[in-house]
Amino acid sequence: MVQLAKQLDGVEELIIGISYQRLVHMQAGSFALTSRLIEGPYPNWRALAPKRLAPNALTVSREELAAAVKRAALVTTNGLIALEYTESGAVVTAKSAEHG
């Protein structure tokens, strides 16, 4: 998603089209994305999620996590951001090709 946001930053026109083959195509400047539309109901993801927290679960503030990811996105050129678990919490890290 970070890469998509970078590609769309400053774009004045976004073209979206849907073909008869159930494909959606988006184009903004030189960036283009094509994806297949899925038929049927959305999967019941709640059935896949555990009902109870795992013993090694970590609870974080959504706002704090989002802010940390945004800060990490500023220094990465490849869009890779990792969440590393530690004994005291979690650390958000980003790597860039220029800086390792």
Sequence and secondary structure as in RCSB ss.txt:
>XXXX:A:sequence
MVQLAKQLDGVEELIIGISYQRLVHMQAGSFALTSRLIEGPYPNWRALAPKRLAPNALTVSREELAAAVKRAALV
TTNGLIALEYTESGAVVTAKSAEHG
>XXXX:A:secstr
 HHHHHHHTT    EEEE TTSEEEEEETTEEEEEE   SS   GGGTS SS  TT     HHHHHHHHHHHHHH
 SS  EEEEEETTEEEEEE  TTT 
